[in-house]
Amino acid sequence: MKRKVLIIYTGGTIGMEKDYSTGSLFPFNFENIFSKIPELKLLDCIVEVESFADPLDSSDMGPEEWRKIALIIEKKYDDFDGFLILHGTDTMAYTASALSFMLKGLRKPVILSGSQLPIGDLRTDAKENLLTSLYYASLYENEEAVIQEVAIYFEYKLLRGNRSIKFSAEYFDAYQSPNFPPLGQSGVHLNVTKEALYRAPKEEKFSVDIYFSEGIVFWRIFPGMDFSMLKEMPSLRVLILQVFGSGTIFSDPQILETLLEIRSKGVEIVVVSQCFSGSISIGKYENSNVFKKISAISGKDITPESAITKAMHLYQNPRYSKDFAKEFSANLRGEMSE
Ligand code: ASP
């Protein structure tokens, strides 16, 4: 039986071509993708395309567009076996993370992909990314989808979406998942690492939750910074502090005072690391104990993109308990280690 995949084209380099008279990139009508890549017809699946009316540079993607994608998936969930979202690479990790929290009880593949060079470029990486993404989006075994989560396929690697980071603006190998092994790798054979795949709890039915809140701030600390500015953010609800190494911060007593003051206003504080890989470990060094004193939430080995979208999704979400610390600390979709 031929599987059906819906391509949702949102924008980004993958759907652009060069105007050789001006040298600029402009979006082409993605419904014409079959004439650009005739090989698509050779794939053993049926492909349909739905495009955003105005394709976006992914720096313009946010909660409104995440909702739009999630609602398309909800509407077409029963009609398709898999979904491929074509997206600019700049914020793909945010969209993938957001979707992973929005799509509950997912039993079908939702793959995001894009490219570093436009599809019409001689050296383009778009063709391989597109064709192999379609392969993963239509991969079934014993009537069950092999991938049942939101993933990013880029340059021979299938990665968990909410574990991924855009690592390079230059190399084709643009995405990495530093704290989690690839879900699949394409070489001569297209492989899947079955032990790494996420499975939603059996009793969880597929549903879409489009809730996102405001008031989330992400702060990277640096030596010599003025911390007191944090006191002057009246709409702050959740502060994600990106601290050093495994969870350290300067020992200046003003830090404790500032953080306690913020906490007393009901602000939640999550601690994540500036390191690309590894985990937060509060209590390991003396200079991390301040976070114990203010009952901060450890983001463990979560990516910044995942921490931000998770906080936006959970804070005061009526479908979750009011205990933000408990909800954030839970591993919801394989986004952080237990
Ligand atoms: N600026 C583009 C975007 O993220 C880059 C890309 O598609 O790779 O939309």
Residues whose N, C-alpha, C, O or C-beta is under 5 A from the ligand:
A	BS01	LIG	G12 T13 I14 L56 D57 S58 S59 H87 G88 T89 D90 T91 S115 Q116
